[in-house]
């Protein structure tokens, strides 16, 4: 009797741009990851689960994998990170990963020392597959091949071991093993020993014909650094990158997906190569190109195809013509974020600022039919504890929400559902200059509208002295990213 599903794909067919870790004892993080759609979800039974909680973690993995509706065949690859093979936990981890209604298609194996470790694991997995009616050999391995010093000297045997579909690396365990006090220098670059390990994993993977997955980027507030490291990793030859926070998934996917311009250039180069067959080297956009450039162009198209990006053919003239209007996605230009991009804890610093004027206050107050002397009458306002007119607080909150729109809900919202609370810790006066930020407090898929989500934003306004003058929590119904994008 076979399982209802097995998430396995052929080794060469599976795209692995983003591989996202989810602690095996946190359902909330799993639900969020499923919405953000990484290529691989790694249910982690190792580092994120304390030793005394391992049975709880395995039970949770089994429970999740028994919910087959969570794991459509078009969804992410299901991977389980088991515990190291020198512990008492790994056999039970394998059973949890493969013994449920939906069997994990991949096992991430930490602290591998030699390819023989993976052969021993493979023998055990084969017996579990046979017992469960899973096609023998269909469960692939993703070893972490740099966590112990010996592994670096055995790296080729690890990459060439049976069932290995991809390999990755990590520096934190290695740093502890060798007594290092840091992994990066002051500029954020890996220290030489860790860069050496990274390069060894990359080269061994490529020599064995398997995917090379770059390690984690731990500076969660440094989106610029993540983007830079993704770009450098792609240029070096990595196929994807590990993710440890939901905010990283979209950035990683974008970095490892060819742009439309890259696809167009690759198509154009291949068309010219076909026209110049037998010429060896030929001129393309002012540069001499030859067989290695052709291979790179083909690799770009292969990556795009694996990621589901349309491969529009190049024109011999080299001029890429726009597609007919009817074939363009029916999504108007926008600057806001789709629901999938609004991860809980995300903080957005807004670009727009505003110096509040007397005219702002008088116009808003009179247009809203507010006769309060505190906003309009200088003489009476001077007699108050403030000594001058106050800016209408309704204008303050309206300005704050308006300043937030460009980077949050512009073109991506359905409706404003209301405010939970609005606070004004300090007064606002004429001449004050306002800056704003927004934090995502909660985000969940709408129960009645599965293509939309409900997000609670907390908007915060500060004056020129950095003092908080307004805090407002509001709920918005947001669009999920259209499938065409």
Secondary structure by P-SEA (a helix, b strand, c coil): cccccccccccccccccbbbbbccccaaaaaaaaaacccbbbbcccccccccaaaaaaaaaaaaaaccccccccccbbbbbccccccccaaaaaaaaccccccccbbbbcccccaaaaaaaaaaaaaaaaaaccccccbbbbccccccaaaaaaaaaaaacccccccccccaaaaaaacccccccccccccaaaaaaaaaaaaaaaaacbbbbbbbbcccccaaaaaaaaaaaaaacccbbbbccccaaaaaaaaacccaaaaaaaaaaaaaaaaaccccccccccccccaaaaaaaaaaaaaaaaaccccccccccccccccccccccccccccccccccccccccccccbbbbbcaaaaaaaaaaacccccccccaaaaaacccccccccaaaaaaaaaaaacccccccccccccccccccccccccccbbbbbbbbbcccccccccccbbbbbbbbbbbcccccccbbbbbbbbcccccccc
